[in-house]
Amino acid sequence: MSDHTRPRQIVRLAVLALVLAGLVGVTSAAGAAGDDRPHRWSGYAIAGTGHAAGGWIGGYRVGHHELYLTTPTRTPNRAGFRRPHLVGDLKGKVASRRETARAAWILSKYGAYREATQSAAVDASVYHLLVGGAWHIDKRLGARRIRQSGNGDAVARFARIMLRQSRQSAGAYTARLDVAGTDVGGTVAVTLSVLDGHGRPAPGLPVTLRMAGADPREAVTGDDGQAVARFSADARGWQGVTATVAHVPEHRLRLRSPDRKGQASSAEGGVTRTLVVSTAAAVRGAQTLSLAASPSQLVAGAPARVVATVSGDGAARTATGGLYGPFPTAAAAGCTGSPVATVSTPVAADGAYALPSVTPSGGYYAWRVAVDGTDTNLPISACGATTQVRARPVTSVDWAPVTPSANSNVTATASVAGLPFPAQVTLRITLYQDASCGSAIDSKDLARFGNGSVSASFLVFGAGAYSWKAETLFGDLWAGTSSPCRGMSVS
């Protein structure tokens, strides 16, 4: 393979271009060739030493994989390598876990870019971190190899940049997704944050953002390590959101041991990771709610309840009902003021839910039911389900004189109490010619407005046993009631 030796002026231009570009590495294609013996790929020829570190500073290639030697004092590898395996901490503690991660970061970010100076800097940096001692870039063996490249200043400058960047960023990268839920018809905002091994923003990484039911969005993380996308929310419920981050620098070495004992080992360049993170965005949809009184008419003392028919997405929530009233007419009934009673019941699947009953007094009432919102349901409320409650008034009767004489007038008085609202009411007074209100001889209907009494005169003919009864006739907001039968003696 060519050693890529070039005129010094061209090399300087290449170095300048790389510095301006931030030494951005390009990932090599995956694959494997049948021949796993290494060939010189990108770098400079240097003086031979009989060891792996001699003869070449830069990268090798096996098939489609770029390799950098990790054991400079072993014999050159001419037999090939075993299958690669990921290593986060080299055996024997030659390099610390931290130094291993830094070497992996440099190899991952810069190890697959075919430029002689950059490849030589990767080679020198790997020895610096994994072997150390005299192989540091500014120590005897490391510095000598760099000088022998014929472009020592540029190689050393690149190596220092790589080492400095690896110190700042190497390690396991992390990614986090933040989503802002919305309502159907709105927009779900998705923010991906990628941090390097030191928790700093990781810019320049290609990202694919996806949400269920929407086209994917391609982006690149910015200087803040973030990529942002917005998706139209067309369906209610929890929508899956996934971010795939490609070309993430590796924090482990993809190490290849030699096929033949005693020959050099290597680590692959350009090995990157893919991070995949997922979450779910809540998209709220409208619920539906209808109300029905059960029953719509009743007499005071009987239970009243409301049936709420609800639809949503099945999330657990609560329906709370308030009973408002009493009101004098159905037209006046509404959900104003404070409720006279409050009840609630859990709601989940679509269906009709009967809320607990209450026992209101007479009048017209209206129910207001509110169903809680959830992450995926908009709150909803409704007022209606008018309920008519008839009171049970108390009716009584009296007369004067208490013991009348035959063929005289008696003044009978009927009284009503317990009407829920002032309204015209009819009271009926009946005189019976027996002691048990069996045989009526006279009856009069008298009207009044609201609770109170009315009186009428009755003629009593002969002596004997008589009886009285008063009735409150049926009305819009009261049931018909009667007084007890009361006996009267006439002398």
C-alpha positions, 0 to 999 in steps of 0.5 A: 500500500502507498505510504502517502508521502507527499510534497511538504506544501500539500501536506501543510495545506491538508493540515490547515484544512483539517484544523479549520474543519475541527479534525472531523472523522469519517466513519469507514464502511463496515465489512470484512475481507477474507484476507485479515493480514494488515496492509499499510493504509494512511501514514508515513514510512519511518525507520524500521526497528524490527518491532511493530512500532517501526517502519510505519506511523499511521493506520493499517487496513484489513479488508474494510477496517482501519487498524492502529497497533496497540503493542509497539514492542511486539513483532510486526503482525504478518499473520493477521488477527482474530475476531474483534471484541469490545474492551473497556479496560485493558488487561494488566492495567497498562492503561487505566479505564479512563485512558482506554476510553480516551484512546477509543474516543480518538480512534472512533472520531479520527481513525477512519479518515484517510489523511497521512498526518491525521492518521499518524497523529492517531497512531501516536496518541494511541501509544501515548494513552495505551502504552505511556512512558517513553511512548508519550508524544513528547518522550523519547520513543514517541517523539522520535517516531513523530519526527521520523514522519517528516512532518513532525510539527503537524503530527504533534500538533494534531496529536495534542488536539486529539489528546486535549479533546479526548480529555474533555469528551471521552467516555460513554455518551448519553441521550435524553428525550424531552417531549411536550404533550399537546392536544389533537390538532396541535404540535408535539415538540421533541427535544433530544439532548446528547451529552459526551462522556463528561456531561458536556453538549455533544454537537455535530451528531446526525439524528433521526427523530420519529413519532408514531404516525408521522414522517421521520425528521433528520437533524444534527445536534447543535452546539448545545448538543440538542436536536429539535423537531415538531410533529403534528398530533393527529391522534389522541393517546400516548404516541411513541417518540424515538431518537436514533443518534448515529456516529456516536464516539465509542468509549470502548476499544474494538480490539483485535488480538493477533492470530500468532502469539507474540505479534502485534495487537490492534484496535479498529478506527472509526468504530462508532455507536448508535444511541436509541432513546424512546419516550411517549408524548401525551396527546389529549383528545376531547371527551364526550359527556351527556347527562340524564336524571334518574328519575326525572320526577320524584317525591321528596324523600326518594333518591335522586341521581344523575347518569353520566354517559362518558367517552374518552380513551379509557384512562382512569379519571373521576366524574364529580357531580353537583346538584344545584337548586331548588328552583321554582320552575324548570326554566329557572333551573341551572348550575349557579351558586353552590351545590346542595350536594356533591358526589363522585364516581371513578370513570374508565372505559366508555359507558354510562356511569350512575353517580351516587344518589342524594335526597333533595327537598321539593323544587327543580334541580339541575345537575352539573357533572365534570369529568377530570382531564388526564394526560390524554383526555381534555376535561369536560363538564355539562349542566342539565338533567333537570330533576323535578322534586315534589314536596310532601306538604302537611295538611291540617283541619280545625273548626269553630265552635268546637261543639256546635249546635244543630242547625248552626254554621260551623267555620272550618279552617284548612292549613297547609305547610311545607310548600317549597315555593310560594304558588297558588294552592287549592285546599279542599275541606269536606264535611262527613255525616259520620265519625270516620269520614265515610259519607260526605255531605259537603265539600268546598275547594278554596285557593290561596298563595303559598303556605297558610290557611283558608276557612269556609262556613258549613251548615250542620243540620241535626245532632249526632256524629260528624267528621272533617278532612282537609286535602291539599290538591296535587300541584307542580312542586308538591304531592297531594296530601290530606289531614287525618280524619277528625270527628265532631259531635253536634248536640 
